[in-house]
Amino acid sequence: MDKAFVAQRVATKLFSTEKAVDAAMVEAAELLAGMVEARAQLKVSAITGDAAQAKLVEAISALGAARSAVVEMHRELAEVKLRVGIRTKLIGVEDKPDEEPKGKPKGFLQEVG
């Protein structure tokens, strides 16, 4: 089987995994917002549901770590693709911005010293 087709199957799964993690983060953040709003609407103490809310915040943090791991895996697979001799661009859901060098501030923020 053609290497590019095999790689495209992996890339498709990678892109769907990235979207799934992002969607899970959105759902969890909306759940957190809903919990805070519900507590305010019910006029109950901040102590009410605090342990559950803390667990959700832990879960959101874990999702953030998972997202970072998937993004790093994406970078690693891009290098693997070149090592196995695949030079074609694999089709994803959206265009990717140009990579910025590692260790450099991203966007418009600058490091001050």
Distance bins in CASP14 RR format, pairs under 12 A and 6 or more apart:
PFRMAT RR
TARGET T0000
AUTHOR 0000-0000-0000
RMODE 2
METHOD distances of the structure
MODEL  1
1 7 0 0 0 0 0 1 0 0 0 0 0
1 8 0 0 0 0 0 1 0 0 0 0 0
1 9 0 0 0 0 1 0 0 0 0 0 0
2 8 0 0 0 0 1 0 0 0 0 0 0
2 9 0 0 0 0 0 1 0 0 0 0 0
2 84 0 0 0 0 0 1 0 0 0 0 0
2 85 0 0 0 0 0 1 0 0 0 0 0
2 86 0 0 0 0 1 0 0 0 0 0 0
2 88 0 0 0 0 0 1 0 0 0 0 0
3 9 0 0 0 0 0 1 0 0 0 0 0
3 10 0 0 0 0 0 1 0 0 0 0 0
3 80 0 0 0 0 0 1 0 0 0 0 0
3 81 0 0 0 0 1 0 0 0 0 0 0
3 82 0 0 0 0 0 1 0 0 0 0 0
3 83 0 0 0 0 0 1 0 0 0 0 0
3 84 1 0 0 1 0 0 0 0 0 0 0
3 85 1 0 0 1 0 0 0 0 0 0 0
3 86 1 0 1 0 0 0 0 0 0 0 0
3 87 0 0 0 0 0 1 0 0 0 0 0
3 88 0 0 0 0 1 0 0 0 0 0 0
3 90 0 0 0 0 0 1 0 0 0 0 0
4 10 0 0 0 0 0 1 0 0 0 0 0
4 11 0 0 0 0 1 0 0 0 0 0 0
4 81 0 0 0 0 1 0 0 0 0 0 0
4 84 0 0 0 0 0 1 0 0 0 0 0
4 85 0 0 0 0 1 0 0 0 0 0 0
4 86 1 0 1 0 0 0 0 0 0 0 0
4 87 0 0 0 0 1 0 0 0 0 0 0
4 88 1 0 1 0 0 0 0 0 0 0 0
4 89 0 0 0 0 1 0 0 0 0 0 0
4 90 1 0 0 1 0 0 0 0 0 0 0
4 91 0 0 0 0 0 1 0 0 0 0 0
5 11 0 0 0 0 0 1 0 0 0 0 0
5 12 0 0 0 0 0 1 0 0 0 0 0
5 86 0 0 0 0 0 1 0 0 0 0 0
5 88 0 0 0 0 0 1 0 0 0 0 0
5 90 0 0 0 0 0 1 0 0 0 0 0
5 91 0 0 0 0 0 1 0 0 0 0 0
6 12 0 0 0 0 0 1 0 0 0 0 0
6 13 0 0 0 0 0 1 0 0 0 0 0
6 80 0 0 0 0 0 1 0 0 0 0 0
6 81 0 0 0 0 0 1 0 0 0 0 0
6 84 0 0 0 0 1 0 0 0 0 0 0
6 85 0 0 0 0 0 1 0 0 0 0 0
6 86 0 0 0 0 1 0 0 0 0 0 0
6 90 0 0 0 0 0 1 0 0 0 0 0
7 13 0 0 0 0 0 1 0 0 0 0 0
7 14 0 0 0 0 1 0 0 0 0 0 0
7 77 0 0 0 0 1 0 0 0 0 0 0
7 78 0 0 0 0 0 1 0 0 0 0 0
7 80 0 0 0 0 1 0 0 0 0 0 0
7 81 1 0 1 0 0 0 0 0 0 0 0
7 82 0 0 0 0 0 1 0 0 0 0 0
7 83 0 0 0 0 0 1 0 0 0 0 0
7 84 1 0 0 1 0 0 0 0 0 0 0
7 85 0 0 0 0 1 0 0 0 0 0 0
7 86 1 0 1 0 0 0 0 0 0 0 0
7 87 0 0 0 0 0 1 0 0 0 0 0
7 88 0 0 0 0 1 0 0 0 0 0 0
7 89 0 0 0 0 0 1 0 0 0 0 0
7 90 1 0 0 1 0 0 0 0 0 0 0
7 91 0 0 0 0 0 1 0 0 0 0 0
7 92 0 0 0 0 0 1 0 0 0 0 0
8 14 0 0 0 0 0 1 0 0 0 0 0
8 15 0 0 0 0 0 1 0 0 0 0 0
8 77 0 0 0 0 0 1 0 0 0 0 0
8 81 0 0 0 0 0 1 0 0 0 0 0
8 86 0 0 0 0 1 0 0 0 0 0 0
8 88 0 0 0 0 1 0 0 0 0 0 0
8 89 0 0 0 0 0 1 0 0 0 0 0
8 90 1 0 1 0 0 0 0 0 0 0 0
8 91 1 0 0 1 0 0 0 0 0 0 0
8 92 0 0 0 0 1 0 0 0 0 0 0
9 15 0 0 0 0 0 1 0 0 0 0 0
9 16 0 0 0 0 0 1 0 0 0 0 0
9 90 0 0 0 0 1 0 0 0 0 0 0
9 91 0 0 0 0 0 1 0 0 0 0 0
10 16 0 0 0 0 0 1 0 0 0 0 0
10 17 0 0 0 0 0 1 0 0 0 0 0
10 73 0 0 0 0 0 1 0 0 0 0 0
10 74 0 0 0 0 0 1 0 0 0 0 0
10 76 0 0 0 0 0 1 0 0 0 0 0
10 77 1 0 0 1 0 0 0 0 0 0 0
10 78 0 0 0 0 0 1 0 0 0 0 0
10 80 0 0 0 0 1 0 0 0 0 0 0
10 81 0 0 0 0 1 0 0 0 0 0 0
10 84 0 0 0 0 0 1 0 0 0 0 0
10 86 0 0 0 0 0 1 0 0 0 0 0
10 90 0 0 0 0 1 0 0 0 0 0 0
10 92 0 0 0 0 0 1 0 0 0 0 0
11 17 0 0 0 0 0 1 0 0 0 0 0
11 18 0 0 0 0 0 1 0 0 0 0 0
11 73 0 0 0 0 0 1 0 0 0 0 0
11 74 0 0 0 0 1 0 0 0 0 0 0
11 77 1 0 0 1 0 0 0 0 0 0 0
11 78 0 0 0 0 1 0 0 0 0 0 0
11 80 0 0 0 0 0 1 0 0 0 0 0
11 81 0 0 0 0 1 0 0 0 0 0 0
11 86 0 0 0 0 1 0 0 0 0 0 0
11 88 0 0 0 0 0 1 0 0 0 0 0
11 89 0 0 0 0 1 0 0 0 0 0 0
11 90 1 1 0 0 0 0 0 0 0 0 0
11 91 1 0 0 1 0 0 0 0 0 0 0
11 92 1 0 0 1 0 0 0 0 0 0 0
11 93 0 0 0 0 0 1 0 0 0 0 0
11 96 0 0 0 0 0 1 0 0 0 0 0
12 18 0 0 0 0 0 1 0 0 0 0 0
12 19 0 0 0 0 0 1 0 0 0 0 0
12 90 0 0 0 0 1 0 0 0 0 0 0
12 91 0 0 0 0 1 0 0 0 0 0 0
12 92 1 0 0 1 0 0 0 0 0 0 0
12 93 0 0 0 0 1 0 0 0 0 0 0
13 19 0 0 0 0 0 1 0 0 0 0 0
13 20 0 0 0 0 0 1 0 0 0 0 0
13 70 0 0 0 0 0 1 0 0 0 0 0
13 73 0 0 0 0 0 1 0 0 0 0 0
13 74 0 0 0 0 0 1 0 0 0 0 0
13 77 0 0 0 0 0 1 0 0 0 0 0
13 90 0 0 0 0 0 1 0 0 0 0 0
13 92 0 0 0 0 0 1 0 0 0 0 0
14 20 0 0 0 0 0 1 0 0 0 0 0
14 21 0 0 0 0 0 1 0 0 0 0 0
14 70 1 0 0 1 0 0 0 0 0 0 0
14 71 0 0 0 0 0 1 0 0 0 0 0
14 72 0 0 0 0 0 1 0 0 0 0 0
14 73 1 0 0 1 0 0 0 0 0 0 0
14 74 1 0 0 1 0 0 0 0 0 0 0
14 75 0 0 0 0 0 1 0 0 0 0 0
14 76 0 0 0 0 0 1 0 0 0 0 0
14 77 1 0 0 1 0 0 0 0 0 0 0
14 78 0 0 0 0 0 1 0 0 0 0 0
14 80 0 0 0 0 0 1 0 0 0 0 0
14 81 0 0 0 0 0 1 0 0 0 0 0
14 90 0 0 0 0 1 0 0 0 0 0 0
14 91 0 0 0 0 0 1 0 0 0 0 0
14 92 0 0 0 0 1 0 0 0 0 0 0
14 93 0 0 0 0 0 1 0 0 0 0 0
15 21 0 0 0 0 0 1 0 0 0 0 0
15 22 0 0 0 0 0 1 0 0 0 0 0
15 70 0 0 0 0 0 1 0 0 0 0 0
15 71 0 0 0 0 0 1 0 0 0 0 0
15 74 0 0 0 0 1 0 0 0 0 0 0
15 77 0 0 0 0 0 1 0 0 0 0 0
15 90 0 0 0 0 1 0 0 0 0 0 0
15 91 0 0 0 0 1 0 0 0 0 0 0
15 92 1 0 1 0 0 0 0 0 0 0 0
15 93 1 0 1 0 0 0 0 0 0 0 0
15 94 0 0 0 0 1 0 0 0 0 0 0
15 96 0 0 0 0 0 1 0 0 0 0 0
16 22 0 0 0 0 0 1 0 0 0 0 0
16 23 0 0 0 0 0 1 0 0 0 0 0
16 70 0 0 0 0 0 1 0 0 0 0 0
16 92 0 0 0 0 1 0 0 0 0 0 0
16 93 0 0 0 0 1 0 0 0 0 0 0
17 23 0 0 0 0 0 1 0 0 0 0 0
17 24 0 0 0 0 0 1 0 0 0 0 0
17 66 0 0 0 0 1 0 0 0 0 0 0
17 67 0 0 0 0 1 0 0 0 0 0 0
17 69 0 0 0 0 0 1 0 0 0 0 0
17 70 1 0 1 0 0 0 0 0 0 0 0
17 71 0 0 0 0 0 1 0 0 0 0 0
17 73 0 0 0 0 1 0 0 0 0 0 0
17 74 0 0 0 0 1 0 0 0 0 0 0
17 77 0 0 0 0 0 1 0 0 0 0 0
17 93 0 0 0 0 0 1 0 0 0 0 0
18 24 0 0 0 0 0 1 0 0 0 0 0
18 25 0 0 0 0 0 1 0 0 0 0 0
18 66 0 0 0 0 0 1 0 0 0 0 0
18 67 1 0 0 1 0 0 0 0 0 0 0
18 68 0 0 0 0 0 1 0 0 0 0 0
18 69 0 0 0 0 0 1 0 0 0 0 0
18 70 1 0 1 0 0 0 0 0 0 0 0
18 71 1 0 0 1 0 0 0 0 0 0 0
18 72 0 0 0 0 0 1 0 0 0 0 0
18 73 0 0 0 0 1 0 0 0 0 0 0
18 74 1 0 0 1 0 0 0 0 0 0 0
18 77 0 0 0 0 0 1 0 0 0 0 0
18 92 0 0 0 0 1 0 0 0 0 0 0
18 93 0 0 0 0 1 0 0 0 0 0 0
18 94 0 0 0 0 0 1 0 0 0 0 0
18 96 0 0 0 0 0 1 0 0 0 0 0
19 25 0 0 0 0 0 1 0 0 0 0 0
19 26 0 0 0 0 0 1 0 0 0 0 0
19 67 0 0 0 0 0 1 0 0 0 0 0
19 70 0 0 0 0 0 1 0 0 0 0 0
19 92 0 0 0 0 0 1 0 0 0 0 0
19 93 1 0 0 1 0 0 0 0 0 0 0
19 94 0 0 0 0 1 0 0 0 0 0 0
20 26 0 0 0 0 0 1 0 0 0 0 0
20 27 0 0 0 0 0 1 0 0 0 0 0
20 63 0 0 0 0 0 1 0 0 0 0 0
20 66 0 0 0 0 1 0 0 0 0 0 0
20 67 0 0 0 0 0 1 0 0 0 0 0
20 70 0 0 0 0 1 0 0 0 0 0 0
20 93 0 0 0 0 0 1 0 0 0 0 0
21 27 0 0 0 0 0 1 0 0 0 0 0
21 28 0 0 0 0 0 1 0 0 0 0 0
21 60 0 0 0 0 0 1 0 0 0 0 0
21 62 0 0 0 0 0 1 0 0 0 0 0
21 63 1 0 0 1 0 0 0 0 0 0 0
21 64 1 0 0 1 0 0 0 0 0 0 0
21 65 0 0 0 0 0 1 0 0 0 0 0
21 66 1 0 1 0 0 0 0 0 0 0 0
21 67 1 0 1 0 0 0 0 0 0 0 0
21 68 0 0 0 0 1 0 0 0 0 0 0
21 69 0 0 0 0 1 0 0 0 0 0 0
21 70 1 0 1 0 0 0 0 0 0 0 0
21 71 0 0 0 0 1 0 0 0 0 0 0
21 73 0 0 0 0 0 1 0 0 0 0 0
21 74 0 0 0 0 0 1 0 0 0 0 0
22 28 0 0 0 0 0 1 0 0 0 0 0
22 29 0 0 0 0 0 1 0 0 0 0 0
22 63 0 0 0 0 1 0 0 0 0 0 0
22 64 0 0 0 0 1 0 0 0 0 0 0
22 66 0 0 0 0 0 1 0 0 0 0 0
22 67 1 0 0 1 0 0 0 0 0 0 0
22 70 0 0 0 0 1 0 0 0 0 0 0
22 71 0 0 0 0 0 1 0 0 0 0 0
22 93 0 0 0 0 0 1 0 0 0 0 0
22 94 0 0 0 0 0 1 0 0 0 0 0
23 29 0 0 0 0 0 1 0 0 0 0 0
23 30 0 0 0 0 0 1 0 0 0 0 0
23 63 0 0 0 0 0 1 0 0 0 0 0
23 67 0 0 0 0 0 1 0 0 0 0 0
24 30 0 0 0 0 0 1 0 0 0 0 0
24 31 0 0 0 0 0 1 0 0 0 0 0
24 59 0 0 0 0 1 0 0 0 0 0 0
24 60 0 0 0 0 1 0 0 0 0 0 0
24 62 0 0 0 0 1 0 0 0 0 0 0
24 63 1 0 1 0 0 0 0 0 0 0 0
24 64 0 0 0 0 1 0 0 0 0 0 0
24 66 0 0 0 0 1 0 0 0 0 0 0
24 67 0 0 0 0 1 0 0 0 0 0 0
24 70 0 0 0 0 0 1 0 0 0 0 0
25 31 0 0 0 0 0 1 0 0 0 0 0
25 32 0 0 0 0 0 1 0 0 0 0 0
25 56 0 0 0 0 0 1 0 0 0 0 0
25 59 0 0 0 0 1 0 0 0 0 0 0
25 60 1 0 0 1 0 0 0 0 0 0 0
25 61 0 0 0 0 0 1 0 0 0 0 0
25 62 0 0 0 0 0 1 0 0 0 0 0
25 63 1 0 1 0 0 0 0 0 0 0 0
25 64 1 0 0 1 0 0 0 0 0 0 0
25 65 0 0 0 0 0 1 0 0 0 0 0
25 66 0 0 0 0 1 0 0 0 0 0 0
25 67 1 0 0 1 0 0 0 0 0 0 0
25 68 0 0 0 0 0 1 0 0 0 0 0
25 70 0 0 0 0 0 1 0 0 0 0 0
26 32 0 0 0 0 0 1 0 0 0 0 0
26 33 0 0 0 0 0 1 0 0 0 0 0
26 60 0 0 0 0 0 1 0 0 0 0 0
26 63 0 0 0 0 1 0 0 0 0 0 0
26 64 0 0 0 0 0 1 0 0 0 0 0
26 67 0 0 0 0 0 1 0 0 0 0 0
27 33 0 0 0 0 0 1 0 0 0 0 0
27 34 0 0 0 0 0 1 0 0 0 0 0
27 56 0 0 0 0 0 1 0 0 0 0 0
27 59 0 0 0 0 0 1 0 0 0 0 0
27 60 0 0 0 0 0 1 0 0 0 0 0
27 63 0 0 0 0 1 0 0 0 0 0 0
28 34 0 0 0 0 0 1 0 0 0 0 0
28 35 0 0 0 0 0 1 0 0 0 0 0
28 53 0 0 0 0 0 1 0 0 0 0 0
28 55 0 0 0 0 0 1 0 0 0 0 0
28 56 1 0 0 1 0 0 0 0 0 0 0
28 57 0 0 0 0 1 0 0 0 0 0 0
28 58 0 0 0 0 0 1 0 0 0 0 0
28 59 1 0 1 0 0 0 0 0 0 0 0
28 60 1 0 1 0 0 0 0 0 0 0 0
28 61 0 0 0 0 1 0 0 0 0 0 0
28 62 0 0 0 0 1 0 0 0 0 0 0
28 63 1 0 0 1 0 0 0 0 0 0 0
28 64 0 0 0 0 1 0 0 0 0 0 0
28 66 0 0 0 0 0 1 0 0 0 0 0
28 67 0 0 0 0 0 1 0 0 0 0 0
29 35 0 0 0 0 0 1 0 0 0 0 0
29 36 0 0 0 0 0 1 0 0 0 0 0
29 56 0 0 0 0 1 0 0 0 0 0 0
29 57 0 0 0 0 0 1 0 0 0 0 0
29 59 0 0 0 0 0 1 0 0 0 0 0
29 60 1 0 0 1 0 0 0 0 0 0 0
29 61 0 0 0 0 0 1 0 0 0 0 0
29 63 0 0 0 0 1 0 0 0 0 0 0
29 64 0 0 0 0 0 1 0 0 0 0 0
30 36 0 0 0 0 0 1 0 0 0 0 0
30 37 0 0 0 0 0 1 0 0 0 0 0
30 56 0 0 0 0 0 1 0 0 0 0 0
30 60 0 0 0 0 0 1 0 0 0 0 0
31 37 0 0 0 0 0 1 0 0 0 0 0
31 38 0 0 0 0 0 1 0 0 0 0 0
31 52 0 0 0 0 0 1 0 0 0 0 0
31 53 0 0 0 0 1 0 0 0 0 0 0
31 55 0 0 0 0 0 1 0 0 0 0 0
31 56 1 0 0 1 0 0 0 0 0 0 0
31 57 0 0 0 0 0 1 0 0 0 0 0
31 59 0 0 0 0 1 0 0 0 0 0 0
31 60 0 0 0 0 1 0 0 0 0 0 0
31 63 0 0 0 0 0 1 0 0 0 0 0
32 38 0 0 0 0 0 1 0 0 0 0 0
32 39 0 0 0 0 0 1 0 0 0 0 0
32 49 0 0 0 0 0 1 0 0 0 0 0
32 52 0 0 0 0 0 1 0 0 0 0 0
32 53 1 0 0 1 0 0 0 0 0 0 0
32 54 0 0 0 0 0 1 0 0 0 0 0
32 55 0 0 0 0 0 1 0 0 0 0 0
32 56 1 0 1 0 0 0 0 0 0 0 0
32 57 1 0 0 1 0 0 0 0 0 0 0
32 58 0 0 0 0 0 1 0 0 0 0 0
32 59 0 0 0 0 1 0 0 0 0 0 0
32 60 1 0 0 1 0 0 0 0 0 0 0
32 61 0 0 0 0 0 1 0 0 0 0 0
32 63 0 0 0 0 0 1 0 0 0 0 0
33 39 0 0 0 0 0 1 0 0 0 0 0
33 40 0 0 0 0 0 1 0 0 0 0 0
33 53 0 0 0 0 0 1 0 0 0 0 0
33 56 0 0 0 0 0 1 0 0 0 0 0
33 60 0 0 0 0 0 1 0 0 0 0 0
34 40 0 0 0 0 1 0 0 0 0 0 0
34 41 0 0 0 0 1 0 0 0 0 0 0
34 42 0 0 0 0 0 1 0 0 0 0 0
34 53 0 0 0 0 0 1 0 0 0 0 0
34 56 0 0 0 0 0 1 0 0 0 0 0
35 41 0 0 0 0 0 1 0 0 0 0 0
35 42 0 0 0 0 0 1 0 0 0 0 0
35 44 0 0 0 0 0 1 0 0 0 0 0
35 46 0 0 0 0 0 1 0 0 0 0 0
35 48 0 0 0 0 0 1 0 0 0 0 0
35 49 1 0 0 1 0 0 0 0 0 0 0
35 50 0 0 0 0 0 1 0 0 0 0 0
35 51 0 0 0 0 0 1 0 0 0 0 0
35 52 1 0 0 1 0 0 0 0 0 0 0
35 53 1 0 1 0 0 0 0 0 0 0 0
35 54 0 0 0 0 0 1 0 0 0 0 0
35 55 0 0 0 0 0 1 0 0 0 0 0
35 56 1 0 0 1 0 0 0 0 0 0 0
35 57 0 0 0 0 0 1 0 0 0 0 0
35 60 0 0 0 0 0 1 0 0 0 0 0
36 42 0 0 0 0 0 1 0 0 0 0 0
36 44 0 0 0 0 0 1 0 0 0 0 0
36 46 0 0 0 0 1 0 0 0 0 0 0
36 48 0 0 0 0 0 1 0 0 0 0 0
36 49 0 0 0 0 0 1 0 0 0 0 0
36 50 0 0 0 0 0 1 0 0 0 0 0
36 52 0 0 0 0 0 1 0 0 0 0 0
36 53 1 0 0 1 0 0 0 0 0 0 0
36 56 0 0 0 0 0 1 0 0 0 0 0
36 57 0 0 0 0 0 1 0 0 0 0 0
37 43 0 0 0 0 0 1 0 0 0 0 0
37 53 0 0 0 0 0 1 0 0 0 0 0
38 44 0 0 0 0 1 0 0 0 0 0 0
38 48 0 0 0 0 1 0 0 0 0 0 0
38 49 0 0 0 0 1 0 0 0 0 0 0
38 52 0 0 0 0 0 1 0 0 0 0 0
38 53 0 0 0 0 0 1 0 0 0 0 0
39 45 0 0 0 0 1 0 0 0 0 0 0
39 46 1 0 0 1 0 0 0 0 0 0 0
39 47 0 0 0 0 1 0 0 0 0 0 0
39 48 1 0 0 1 0 0 0 0 0 0 0
39 49 1 0 0 1 0 0 0 0 0 0 0
39 50 0 0 0 0 1 0 0 0 0 0 0
39 52 0 0 0 0 0 1 0 0 0 0 0
39 53 0 0 0 0 1 0 0 0 0 0 0
40 46 0 0 0 0 1 0 0 0 0 0 0
40 48 0 0 0 0 0 1 0 0 0 0 0
42 48 0 0 0 0 1 0 0 0 0 0 0
42 49 0 0 0 0 0 1 0 0 0 0 0
44 50 0 0 0 0 0 1 0 0 0 0 0
46 53 0 0 0 0 1 0 0 0 0 0 0
46 54 0 0 0 0 0 1 0 0 0 0 0
47 53 0 0 0 0 0 1 0 0 0 0 0
47 54 0 0 0 0 0 1 0 0 0 0 0
49 55 0 0 0 0 1 0 0 0 0 0 0
49 56 0 0 0 0 1 0 0 0 0 0 0
49 57 0 0 0 0 0 1 0 0 0 0 0
50 56 0 0 0 0 0 1 0 0 0 0 0
50 57 0 0 0 0 0 1 0 0 0 0 0
51 57 0 0 0 0 0 1 0 0 0 0 0
51 58 0 0 0 0 0 1 0 0 0 0 0
52 58 0 0 0 0 0 1 0 0 0 0 0
52 59 0 0 0 0 0 1 0 0 0 0 0
53 59 0 0 0 0 0 1 0 0 0 0 0
53 60 0 0 0 0 0 1 0 0 0 0 0
54 60 0 0 0 0 0 1 0 0 0 0 0
54 61 0 0 0 0 0 1 0 0 0 0 0
55 61 0 0 0 0 0 1 0 0 0 0 0
55 62 0 0 0 0 0 1 0 0 0 0 0
56 62 0 0 0 0 0 1 0 0 0 0 0
56 63 0 0 0 0 0 1 0 0 0 0 0
57 63 0 0 0 0 0 1 0 0 0 0 0
57 64 0 0 0 0 0 1 0 0 0 0 0
58 64 0 0 0 0 0 1 0 0 0 0 0
58 65 0 0 0 0 0 1 0 0 0 0 0
59 65 0 0 0 0 0 1 0 0 0 0 0
59 66 0 0 0 0 0 1 0 0 0 0 0
60 66 0 0 0 0 0 1 0 0 0 0 0
60 67 0 0 0 0 0 1 0 0 0 0 0
61 67 0 0 0 0 0 1 0 0 0 0 0
61 68 0 0 0 0 0 1 0 0 0 0 0
62 68 0 0 0 0 0 1 0 0 0 0 0
62 69 0 0 0 0 0 1 0 0 0 0 0
63 69 0 0 0 0 0 1 0 0 0 0 0
63 70 0 0 0 0 0 1 0 0 0 0 0
64 70 0 0 0 0 1 0 0 0 0 0 0
64 71 0 0 0 0 1 0 0 0 0 0 0
65 71 0 0 0 0 0 1 0 0 0 0 0
65 72 0 0 0 0 0 1 0 0 0 0 0
66 72 0 0 0 0 0 1 0 0 0 0 0
66 73 0 0 0 0 0 1 0 0 0 0 0
67 73 0 0 0 0 0 1 0 0 0 0 0
67 74 0 0 0 0 0 1 0 0 0 0 0
68 74 0 0 0 0 0 1 0 0 0 0 0
68 75 0 0 0 0 0 1 0 0 0 0 0
69 75 0 0 0 0 0 1 0 0 0 0 0
69 76 0 0 0 0 0 1 0 0 0 0 0
70 76 0 0 0 0 0 1 0 0 0 0 0
70 77 0 0 0 0 0 1 0 0 0 0 0
71 77 0 0 0 0 0 1 0 0 0 0 0
71 78 0 0 0 0 0 1 0 0 0 0 0
71 96 0 0 0 0 0 1 0 0 0 0 0
71 99 0 0 0 0 0 1 0 0 0 0 0
72 78 0 0 0 0 0 1 0 0 0 0 0
72 79 0 0 0 0 0 1 0 0 0 0 0
72 102 0 0 0 0 0 1 0 0 0 0 0
73 79 0 0 0 0 0 1 0 0 0 0 0
73 80 0 0 0 0 0 1 0 0 0 0 0
74 80 0 0 0 0 0 1 0 0 0 0 0
74 81 0 0 0 0 0 1 0 0 0 0 0
74 90 0 0 0 0 0 1 0 0 0 0 0
74 92 0 0 0 0 0 1 0 0 0 0 0
74 96 0 0 0 0 1 0 0 0 0 0 0
74 99 0 0 0 0 0 1 0 0 0 0 0
75 81 0 0 0 0 0 1 0 0 0 0 0
75 82 0 0 0 0 0 1 0 0 0 0 0
75 96 0 0 0 0 0 1 0 0 0 0 0
75 99 0 0 0 0 1 0 0 0 0 0 0
75 100 0 0 0 0 0 1 0 0 0 0 0
75 102 0 0 0 0 1 0 0 0 0 0 0
76 82 0 0 0 0 0 1 0 0 0 0 0
76 83 0 0 0 0 0 1 0 0 0 0 0
77 83 0 0 0 0 0 1 0 0 0 0 0
77 84 0 0 0 0 0 1 0 0 0 0 0
77 86 0 0 0 0 0 1 0 0 0 0 0
77 90 0 0 0 0 1 0 0 0 0 0 0
78 84 0 0 0 0 0 1 0 0 0 0 0
78 86 0 0 0 0 1 0 0 0 0 0 0
78 87 0 0 0 0 0 1 0 0 0 0 0
78 89 0 0 0 0 0 1 0 0 0 0 0
78 90 0 0 0 0 1 0 0 0 0 0 0
78 96 0 0 0 0 1 0 0 0 0 0 0
78 99 0 0 0 0 1 0 0 0 0 0 0
79 85 0 0 0 0 0 1 0 0 0 0 0
79 86 0 0 0 0 0 1 0 0 0 0 0
79 99 0 0 0 0 0 1 0 0 0 0 0
80 86 0 0 0 0 1 0 0 0 0 0 0
80 90 0 0 0 0 0 1 0 0 0 0 0
81 87 0 0 0 0 1 0 0 0 0 0 0
81 88 0 0 0 0 1 0 0 0 0 0 0
81 89 0 0 0 0 1 0 0 0 0 0 0
81 90 1 0 0 1 0 0 0 0 0 0 0
82 88 0 0 0 0 0 1 0 0 0 0 0
82 89 0 0 0 0 0 1 0 0 0 0 0
82 90 0 0 0 0 0 1 0 0 0 0 0
89 95 0 0 0 0 0 1 0 0 0 0 0
89 96 0 0 0 0 1 0 0 0 0 0 0
90 96 0 0 0 0 0 1 0 0 0 0 0
97 106 0 0 0 0 1 0 0 0 0 0 0
97 107 0 0 0 0 1 0 0 0 0 0 0
98 106 0 0 0 0 0 1 0 0 0 0 0
98 107 0 0 0 0 0 1 0 0 0 0 0
99 106 0 0 0 0 0 1 0 0 0 0 0
100 106 1 0 1 0 0 0 0 0 0 0 0
100 107 1 0 0 1 0 0 0 0 0 0 0
100 109 0 0 0 0 0 1 0 0 0 0 0
103 111 0 0 0 0 1 0 0 0 0 0 0
104 110 0 0 0 0 1 0 0 0 0 0 0
104 111 0 0 0 0 1 0 0 0 0 0 0
105 111 1 0 1 0 0 0 0 0 0 0 0
105 112 0 0 0 0 1 0 0 0 0 0 0
105 113 0 0 0 0 0 1 0 0 0 0 0
END
